[in-house]
Each structure stands twice: as C-alpha cells, then as structure tokens.
Amino acid sequence: MDKGKDNMKKRYLVLQDKTVFEGYAFGADCEKIGELIFSTNVVGYIELLTDPCYYGQIVAQTFPMIGNYGIIEEDFIGKPALNGYVVREWCDAPSNFRCEYDIDKFLKDNGIPGIYGVDTRELTNIIRDGGTQTAIICDEVPADLSVLEGYKIVDAVKNTASKEKTEHISALEVKNHLAIVNFGSTKKLETELAGKGYKVTVVPYDTKAEEILALGAKAVILSEGAGNPVEMKDAAVEIEKLMGKIPMFGIGLGHQIMAIAKGAEIEKLSYGHHGANQPVKVVGTARTLITSQNHNYAVKESSIKEGTVSHFNGNDKTVEGIEYKNSFALSVQFEASADYVIEKIEKVMEEFNNAAE
C-alpha cells in the first residue's frame, strides 16, 4: 500500500492512560472521543462499520489489512454509530466485482475519523491487559487529557433503536407471528425471519407490556443493542410483566435486560467480547458453539435469582445464556442466527402451549 508521502497526514490515537500512538489520517477530518475496544474479525468490516451496537466506541481491528474488498452498500446492516476506526493498514485499491468505493470514502461520508499505521498488536495488548479505556483520535496531542476522564456512553438505545412499529409479512405461508422489541438491532434478523415464513412485528424499546400482548403475537424476541443495560430499567419492568404470559427469547442486550427483569445484576467486563470466534460452552453437553459477539457487559452469575445458566464463555467463564423454565423464556449473550432463534423459540412455544392445555 503506497498512498504517497504527500498525502500522509499525521494523526494520533491518545489513550486515557496517556499512551500515544502516532499514525496517519484517513476518513473524516475531525476529532472524536470514544470508548476504545478491539475487534477480532478477519472479515466482515462492512457489517462492523454499520452495526449500531458500536455506538460511541472507537474500534481497533486486530487483523492487519482492512478494506481489501471495498464497500458494498447492499451489505450494510444498519446506520454507522462508532466514533472512530483504527487499523494497521487500509486498502486503497480494493478488488471485488461488487465493490462500489473504498473504506476511506465511507468514513468521510459518515463523519468517522480513522487512523492507520498503528501497531494494532501493541494496542490490543494494552486493552487486553489494562481493560477498556477512553481514547481520542486527533491531529494534535492535547496538552490536557482531562477531557477523556468524563466520557461515558449514555442513551445508546435511545439514539440507535427504531422509534416506530413496523411489520414484515412473509411471502410464504405464514408459520407464526413473532414480535421483536427493538433495542437498536439491525434489520437482519427480522428480514431473515420473514423470509422463513414468519410474520414479524417490530416495536420500539419503550413499548408497554400491554401493547405487546395486544399484538396477538405467539412469542416475543428481545433484540440485541448498544450501551449499558443498567440504563434500561424501565424496559426491564415491562419485560418482567410479560414473562410467563408469552414465550420469550432474548439476544445480547435483550438477554441482559431479561436478567435484570428477574433481579440479576450486571457487571462490566475488562475489555468485553468483540468479534468472531468466541467459544461458548453449552451446559450439560460436550458442545461448544463458535460465536460472534459485541458487548462490554455480562450478567453476574452469583446474582441470578431465577433461571439457570445454560451457556458460558469458554475463555472467561462469563454467563452466555440463561433458561427461565417457569417463565417459558430463554436468552443468549451471543449473536443468534435466524435458524437458531427459530429452533429455540419454537421449543419454548411448544412448552408454553403444552402447559396451557
């Protein structure tokens, strides 16, 4: 990759612990503060860049070359919400028959500053050993770093979630009617469910329990989303009203909110789980799932008052799934495919219907 020395404008990534990484500018010409994390994805940078779950964060890619197949708008899964992008190298001459433009243009168009030429291995080690911290991408190192101390991601769901009710009716014979409470998830799951024969009604995160029950859906899915689940206590109150009255399945942030609804506590992880190849052990079996994840928080196992742990992380043993048998509800921390959701929600619906007979 040779962009020419004349175009290599200096840019800096400055961490809250005063570590400074010098690199070169690409993307938007602006400064932004964010919560610094790293993602282990080898591919899928388009999905990462358009995933609202990265709201307020500066994302560093551990894979050294990013952008080699360019930007393909058909692969967007949501609206970009991250505050900065850090890579070792970016490809200015992508090669793919679907490519529309390069990653530099994407970042510029969406107001996201980027920095390349950074030793991302060293940066990842700092985050892994010292934990997530605030950072700033800037063109001049600030003399006063106190601006980094007060940064906190707030109102992530409010700023990323859908605010209107929408319906997706399958062109196939309708198998069942599912409701999704949207906490800022992408449209991927609802589209895939509709494509597999389900009528899907998506409602905003602040929809009351009575309104959800009035939809006439046979089950409720709590979506993934961004930010601190502790902020979502009002939503947890409504979810608690639903549990036991209708089958439920929670994903990501939805998993955490369901746990809060049942009295569990949330803890912040040192550096979170971001990216692919996260091993998840299925309790009571020899099975290990290889999953994609993006979260900084987890349900504190010792605080679980209701429900049993069904999955745990193979690396750090954190809770990755909970089963609430008395409430006909399941939840998982990791990204769940449409097929996985269907398998689990159909099982819970069957148990619910059998209990009602």
C-alpha positions as CSV (number, residue, x, y, z in Angstrom):
1,M,0.0,0.0,0.0
2,D,1.6,3.3,-1.1
3,K,-0.5,6.4,-0.7
4,G,2.3,8.8,-1.4
5,K,4.2,10.7,1.2
6,D,2.5,14.0,0.3
7,N,-0.9,12.6,1.3
8,M,0.2,11.0,4.6
9,K,-1.1,13.5,7.2
10,K,-0.1,12.7,10.7
11,R,-2.8,11.7,13.2
12,Y,-2.7,10.4,16.7
13,L,-4.6,8.0,18.9
14,V,-4.3,9.1,22.5
15,L,-5.4,6.9,25.4
16,Q,-6.6,7.9,28.8
17,D,-3.5,6.4,30.4
18,K,-1.5,8.9,28.3
19,T,-0.2,6.3,25.8
20,V,0.1,8.0,22.3
21,F,0.1,6.1,19.0
22,E,1.3,8.0,16.0
23,G,-0.2,7.1,12.6
24,Y,-1.7,8.7,9.5
25,A,-5.1,10.1,8.8
26,F,-7.8,8.7,6.7
27,G,-11.6,9.0,6.9
28,A,-13.3,12.1,8.2
29,D,-11.2,15.2,9.0
30,C,-12.3,15.6,12.6
31,E,-11.5,14.7,16.2
32,K,-13.7,12.3,18.3
33,I,-13.6,10.7,21.7
34,G,-14.8,7.2,22.3
35,E,-14.6,4.0,24.3
36,L,-11.6,2.1,22.8
37,I,-12.2,-1.5,22.1
38,F,-10.7,-4.1,19.7
39,S,-12.5,-6.5,17.3
40,T,-11.0,-9.8,16.2
41,N,-13.0,-10.1,13.0
42,V,-10.9,-11.2,10.0
43,V,-13.7,-10.3,7.5
44,G,-17.0,-8.5,8.0
45,Y,-15.7,-5.0,8.4
46,I,-18.7,-3.7,6.4
47,E,-21.1,-5.2,8.9
48,L,-19.0,-3.9,11.8
49,L,-18.9,-0.4,10.4
50,T,-22.7,-0.3,10.0
51,D,-23.6,-2.1,13.3
52,P,-25.4,0.3,15.7
53,C,-24.1,-1.8,18.6
54,Y,-20.7,0.0,18.3
55,Y,-22.4,3.3,19.3
56,G,-19.9,5.7,20.9
57,Q,-16.9,3.4,20.5
58,I,-13.5,3.7,18.8
59,V,-12.9,0.3,17.2
60,A,-9.4,-1.1,16.5
61,Q,-9.2,-4.1,14.1
62,T,-6.7,-6.8,15.1
63,F,-6.5,-8.1,11.6
64,P,-3.7,-6.1,9.9
65,M,-5.3,-5.4,6.4
66,I,-8.7,-3.9,6.2
67,G,-10.8,-2.8,3.2
68,N,-9.5,-5.2,0.5
69,Y,-13.0,-5.9,-0.9
70,G,-14.1,-2.3,-0.6
71,I,-17.5,-1.0,0.5
72,I,-20.7,-2.7,-0.7
73,E,-23.9,-0.9,0.4
74,E,-26.1,-3.9,-0.1
75,D,-24.2,-5.5,2.8
76,F,-24.9,-2.6,5.2
77,I,-26.8,-3.9,8.3
78,G,-27.7,-0.6,9.9
79,K,-26.6,3.0,10.4
80,P,-23.0,3.7,11.4
81,A,-22.7,4.6,15.1
82,L,-19.0,4.2,16.0
83,N,-16.8,7.2,16.9
84,G,-13.5,6.2,15.3
85,Y,-11.7,3.5,13.4
86,V,-8.1,2.2,14.0
87,V,-6.3,-0.1,11.6
88,R,-2.8,-1.2,10.7
89,E,-3.3,-0.8,7.0
90,W,-6.3,0.0,4.8
91,C,-6.6,-0.9,1.2
92,D,-6.9,2.0,-1.2
93,A,-7.3,-0.3,-4.3
94,P,-10.0,-2.9,-3.3
95,S,-10.6,-5.8,-5.7
96,N,-14.1,-7.2,-5.8
97,F,-16.7,-7.1,-8.6
98,R,-19.3,-5.8,-6.1
99,C,-17.1,-3.0,-4.7
100,E,-18.7,0.5,-5.0
101,Y,-16.0,2.6,-3.3
102,D,-13.3,2.3,-0.7
103,I,-13.3,2.5,3.1
104,D,-11.8,6.0,3.2
105,K,-14.8,7.4,1.4
106,F,-17.2,5.5,3.6
107,L,-15.6,7.0,6.8
108,K,-15.6,10.5,5.2
109,D,-19.3,10.2,4.2
110,N,-20.3,9.2,7.7
111,G,-18.2,11.6,9.7
112,I,-16.0,8.9,11.2
113,P,-12.3,9.7,11.8
114,G,-9.8,6.9,11.1
115,I,-6.1,6.4,11.8
116,Y,-3.8,3.8,10.1
117,G,-0.2,2.9,10.5
118,V,-0.8,2.0,14.2
119,D,0.8,-1.1,15.8
120,T,-2.6,-2.7,16.5
121,R,-1.0,-5.7,18.2
122,E,0.6,-3.5,20.8
123,L,-2.7,-1.6,21.2
124,T,-4.7,-4.8,21.6
125,N,-2.3,-6.0,24.3
126,I,-2.8,-2.7,26.2
127,I,-6.6,-3.1,26.1
128,R,-6.4,-6.8,27.0
129,D,-4.1,-6.3,29.9
130,G,-5.4,-2.9,31.2
131,G,-9.0,-3.0,30.2
132,T,-11.2,-0.8,28.0
133,Q,-10.4,2.9,28.3
134,T,-11.4,6.2,26.7
135,A,-9.3,7.5,23.8
136,I,-9.3,10.3,21.3
137,I,-8.4,10.4,17.6
138,C,-6.9,13.7,16.9
139,D,-4.4,15.7,14.7
140,E,-2.6,17.2,17.6
141,V,-1.9,15.6,21.0
142,P,-4.0,17.5,23.6
143,A,-2.0,19.2,26.4
144,D,-4.8,18.4,28.8
145,L,-6.3,14.9,28.8
146,S,-8.9,15.6,31.4
147,V,-11.4,15.7,28.6
148,L,-11.1,11.9,28.4
149,E,-11.9,11.3,32.0
150,G,-15.6,12.3,31.9
151,Y,-16.5,10.4,28.7
152,K,-19.3,7.8,29.1
153,I,-21.6,6.2,26.6
154,V,-25.2,7.1,27.5
155,D,-28.5,6.9,25.8
156,A,-27.2,4.3,23.3
157,V,-30.5,2.6,22.8
158,K,-32.4,5.9,22.6
159,N,-30.1,7.1,19.8
160,T,-30.0,3.9,17.8
161,A,-33.2,2.0,18.2
162,S,-36.2,2.2,15.9
163,K,-38.9,4.5,17.1
164,E,-41.8,3.2,15.0
165,K,-43.7,0.0,14.8
166,T,-43.1,-2.0,11.6
167,E,-44.4,-5.2,10.1
168,H,-42.8,-7.8,7.9
169,I,-45.2,-10.2,6.3
170,S,-43.7,-13.2,4.6
171,A,-44.4,-14.0,1.0
172,L,-44.5,-17.7,2.1
173,E,-47.2,-19.4,4.0
174,V,-47.2,-17.8,7.4
175,K,-46.0,-20.2,10.1
176,N,-46.4,-18.0,13.1
177,H,-46.5,-14.4,14.3
178,L,-43.4,-13.1,16.3
179,A,-42.9,-9.7,17.9
180,I,-39.4,-8.2,18.2
181,V,-38.7,-5.5,20.8
182,N,-36.1,-3.4,19.1
183,F,-33.2,-2.1,21.4
184,G,-31.1,-0.9,18.5
185,S,-30.6,-4.1,16.5
186,T,-30.1,-4.3,12.7
187,K,-32.9,-5.3,10.3
188,K,-31.1,-8.6,9.6
189,L,-33.0,-10.9,12.0
190,E,-36.5,-9.6,11.2
191,T,-35.8,-9.8,7.4
192,E,-34.5,-13.4,7.7
193,L,-37.4,-14.5,9.9
194,A,-39.9,-13.1,7.4
195,G,-38.0,-14.9,4.6
196,K,-38.5,-18.2,6.5
197,G,-42.3,-17.8,6.7
198,Y,-42.9,-15.7,9.9
199,K,-45.0,-12.6,10.3
200,V,-42.8,-10.2,12.3
201,T,-43.9,-7.1,14.1
202,V,-41.1,-4.9,15.4
203,V,-41.9,-2.5,18.2
204,P,-39.8,0.3,19.9
205,Y,-37.9,-0.5,23.1
206,D,-40.2,1.6,25.2
207,T,-43.4,-0.2,24.2
208,K,-45.6,-1.1,27.2
209,A,-46.2,-4.8,28.0
210,E,-50.0,-4.4,27.4
211,E,-49.4,-3.1,23.9
212,I,-47.1,-6.0,23.1
213,L,-49.6,-8.6,24.3
214,A,-52.3,-6.8,22.3
215,L,-50.3,-7.5,19.1
216,G,-51.5,-11.1,19.2
217,A,-48.0,-12.5,18.6
218,K,-47.2,-16.0,19.7
219,A,-43.8,-15.1,21.1
220,V,-41.6,-12.1,21.8
221,I,-37.9,-11.7,20.9
222,L,-35.8,-9.1,22.8
223,S,-33.2,-7.8,20.3
224,E,-29.5,-7.0,20.7
225,G,-28.4,-3.4,21.1
226,A,-25.8,-1.0,22.3
227,G,-24.8,0.5,25.6
228,N,-25.2,-0.2,29.3
229,P,-28.1,-2.4,30.1
230,V,-28.5,-0.8,33.5
231,E,-29.9,2.2,31.8
232,M,-32.8,0.1,30.6
233,K,-34.5,-0.5,33.9
234,D,-37.9,0.9,32.6
235,A,-37.8,-1.6,29.8
236,A,-36.9,-4.4,32.3
237,V,-40.1,-3.5,34.3
238,E,-42.2,-4.1,31.1
239,I,-40.4,-7.3,30.3
240,E,-41.0,-8.7,33.8
241,K,-44.7,-8.1,33.2
242,L,-44.5,-10.2,30.1
243,M,-42.5,-13.2,31.4
244,G,-44.7,-16.2,32.0
245,K,-47.5,-14.7,29.9
246,I,-45.9,-15.3,26.5
247,P,-42.9,-17.2,25.3
248,M,-39.7,-15.1,25.1
249,F,-36.2,-15.2,23.7
250,G,-33.5,-12.6,24.4
251,I,-30.4,-11.8,22.4
252,G,-27.4,-9.7,23.5
253,L,-28.7,-6.6,25.3
254,G,-32.1,-8.3,25.3
255,H,-30.5,-11.2,27.3
256,Q,-29.1,-8.7,29.8
257,I,-32.4,-6.8,30.2
258,M,-34.3,-10.1,30.7
259,A,-31.9,-10.9,33.5
260,I,-32.4,-7.5,35.1
261,A,-36.1,-8.1,34.9
262,K,-35.6,-11.2,37.1
263,G,-33.5,-9.5,39.7
264,A,-30.0,-10.3,38.4
265,E,-27.1,-7.8,38.4
266,I,-24.8,-6.6,35.5
267,E,-21.1,-6.3,35.6
268,K,-18.8,-4.6,33.2
269,L,-16.1,-6.8,31.6
270,S,-12.5,-5.6,31.5
271,Y,-12.4,-5.4,27.7
272,G,-15.6,-7.2,26.6
273,H,-16.2,-9.6,23.8
274,H,-15.9,-8.1,20.4
275,G,-15.7,-10.0,17.1
276,A,-15.8,-13.6,15.9
277,N,-14.6,-17.0,17.2
278,Q,-15.9,-16.6,20.7
279,P,-16.2,-20.1,22.2
280,V,-19.5,-20.7,24.1
281,K,-20.0,-23.9,26.1
282,V,-23.4,-25.5,26.2
283,V,-24.1,-26.6,29.8
284,G,-24.7,-30.3,30.3
285,T,-23.2,-31.2,26.9
286,A,-19.8,-31.6,25.2
287,R,-20.9,-29.0,22.6
288,T,-19.0,-25.7,22.0
289,L,-20.5,-23.0,19.8
290,I,-18.2,-20.6,17.9
291,T,-20.0,-17.3,18.1
292,S,-19.8,-13.6,17.1
293,Q,-20.3,-11.1,19.9
294,N,-20.2,-7.4,20.7
295,H,-20.7,-6.4,24.3
296,N,-18.9,-4.9,27.3
297,Y,-21.3,-6.1,29.9
298,A,-22.3,-9.5,31.3
299,V,-24.9,-10.9,33.7
300,K,-23.2,-11.5,37.1
301,E,-23.7,-15.3,37.7
302,S,-23.7,-15.0,41.5
303,S,-26.7,-12.6,41.4
304,I,-29.0,-14.8,39.3
305,K,-32.1,-15.3,41.5
306,E,-34.3,-17.0,38.9
307,G,-33.3,-19.2,36.0
308,T,-30.3,-21.4,35.3
309,V,-27.2,-20.8,33.3
310,S,-27.5,-22.7,30.0
311,H,-24.3,-21.4,28.3
312,F,-21.0,-19.9,29.5
313,N,-18.0,-18.4,27.7
314,G,-15.2,-20.8,27.1
315,N,-12.5,-18.2,27.7
316,D,-13.5,-16.3,30.8
317,K,-16.5,-18.4,32.1
318,T,-18.9,-15.5,32.0
319,V,-22.6,-16.2,31.6
320,E,-23.7,-16.6,27.9
321,G,-27.2,-17.9,28.3
322,I,-30.0,-18.4,30.8
323,E,-33.0,-20.6,30.8
324,Y,-36.2,-19.5,32.7
325,K,-38.3,-22.7,32.7
326,N,-41.1,-21.3,34.9
327,S,-41.4,-18.2,32.6
328,F,-41.0,-20.1,29.3
329,A,-38.1,-17.9,28.4
330,L,-34.5,-18.3,27.1
331,S,-31.8,-15.9,26.4
332,V,-28.2,-15.8,25.0
333,Q,-25.5,-13.3,25.0
334,F,-24.1,-14.0,21.6
335,E,-25.3,-13.2,18.1
336,A,-28.0,-15.6,17.1
337,S,-28.9,-16.6,13.6
338,A,-32.5,-16.8,12.4
339,D,-32.3,-20.6,12.3
340,Y,-31.0,-20.7,15.9
341,V,-33.7,-18.2,17.0
342,I,-36.4,-20.3,15.3
343,E,-35.1,-23.5,16.9
344,K,-35.2,-22.0,20.4
345,I,-38.4,-20.0,20.1
346,E,-40.4,-22.9,18.6
347,K,-39.2,-25.1,21.5
348,V,-40.4,-22.5,24.1
349,M,-43.7,-22.0,22.3
350,E,-44.3,-25.7,22.4
351,E,-43.6,-25.9,26.1
352,F,-45.9,-22.9,26.7
353,N,-48.7,-24.4,24.7
354,N,-48.4,-27.8,26.5
355,A,-48.5,-26.1,29.9
356,A,-51.7,-24.3,28.9
357,E,-53.5,-27.5,27.9
